[in-house]
Amino acid sequence: MRDTEPVSDEVEELRERIAELERRVAVLFQQTGAADWEADARSAPPVSDEARELIAAGEMRKAAKLYMQQTGAGIGEATAALGEVAKELRAE
């Protein structure tokens, strides 16, 4: 058990550091008014299969136009949502 204690202490310390960094980033977003793309992507309407196919084919502009027509989203929300889909597709 003694061998795992330093690891668990280190993991807990890293969690605390991450929490503090996330808090600081949130403050920076709030103070600067910068867009939080990850939060925008989480709250964005789902991306249709047709838009996903366009993204996979490298047609990001067409996908954005279609997505905005389908959902009524603005350019920022569309960019965030489609960017997340593009990341998912690259990871596959």
C-alpha positions as CSV (number, residue, x, y, z in Angstrom):
1,M,0.0,0.0,0.0
2,R,2.9,2.4,0.7
3,D,3.9,2.4,-3.0
4,T,0.5,3.8,-4.1
5,E,0.3,6.5,-1.5
6,P,2.8,8.9,-3.3
7,V,1.0,8.3,-6.5
8,S,-2.4,9.1,-5.0
9,D,-1.0,12.2,-3.3
10,E,0.4,13.3,-6.6
11,V,-2.9,12.7,-8.4
12,E,-4.8,14.7,-5.8
13,E,-2.3,17.5,-6.1
14,L,-2.7,17.5,-9.9
15,R,-6.5,17.6,-9.6
16,E,-6.2,20.6,-7.3
17,R,-3.9,22.4,-9.7
18,I,-6.2,21.6,-12.6
19,A,-9.2,23.0,-10.7
20,E,-7.3,26.2,-9.9
21,L,-6.2,26.6,-13.5
22,E,-9.8,26.1,-14.7
23,R,-11.0,28.7,-12.2
24,R,-8.4,31.2,-13.5
25,V,-9.3,30.5,-17.2
26,A,-13.0,31.1,-16.3
27,V,-12.0,34.4,-14.8
28,L,-10.0,35.4,-17.9
29,F,-13.0,34.5,-20.1
30,Q,-15.3,36.6,-18.0
31,Q,-12.9,39.6,-17.8
32,T,-11.9,39.7,-21.4
33,G,-15.3,38.7,-22.9
34,A,-13.5,36.1,-25.1
35,A,-15.6,33.3,-26.5
36,D,-15.4,30.0,-24.7
37,W,-15.6,27.7,-27.7
38,E,-15.9,24.5,-25.7
39,A,-18.9,25.9,-23.7
40,D,-20.5,27.1,-27.0
41,A,-20.0,23.7,-28.5
42,R,-21.6,21.9,-25.5
43,S,-24.7,24.2,-25.7
44,A,-25.0,24.1,-29.5
45,P,-27.8,22.1,-31.3
46,P,-26.7,18.7,-32.5
47,V,-24.9,18.5,-35.9
48,S,-26.9,16.6,-38.6
49,D,-25.5,13.6,-40.4
50,E,-25.5,15.6,-43.7
51,A,-23.3,18.4,-42.1
52,R,-21.0,15.7,-40.6
53,E,-20.6,14.2,-44.1
54,L,-19.7,17.7,-45.4
55,I,-17.1,18.1,-42.7
56,A,-15.6,14.7,-43.4
57,A,-15.3,15.7,-47.1
58,G,-13.5,18.9,-46.1
59,E,-16.4,21.2,-47.0
60,M,-16.4,23.1,-43.7
61,R,-18.0,26.3,-45.2
62,K,-20.8,24.3,-46.8
63,A,-21.3,22.4,-43.5
64,A,-21.4,25.7,-41.5
65,K,-24.0,27.2,-43.9
66,L,-26.1,24.1,-43.7
67,Y,-25.8,23.9,-39.9
68,M,-26.9,27.5,-39.5
69,Q,-29.8,27.0,-41.9
70,Q,-30.9,23.9,-40.0
71,T,-30.5,25.2,-36.5
72,G,-30.7,29.0,-36.6
73,A,-27.3,29.1,-34.9
74,G,-24.9,32.0,-35.4
75,I,-21.5,31.8,-36.8
76,G,-19.8,31.5,-33.4
77,E,-22.0,28.7,-32.3
78,A,-21.6,27.0,-35.7
79,T,-17.9,27.3,-35.6
80,A,-17.7,25.8,-32.1
81,A,-20.1,22.9,-32.8
82,L,-18.5,22.0,-36.2
83,G,-15.0,22.3,-34.8
84,E,-15.8,19.7,-32.2
85,V,-17.2,17.4,-34.9
86,A,-14.1,17.9,-36.9
87,K,-11.9,17.0,-33.9
88,E,-14.0,13.8,-33.4
89,L,-13.6,12.8,-37.0
90,R,-9.8,13.4,-37.0
91,A,-9.6,11.2,-33.9
92,E,-11.3,8.3,-35.6
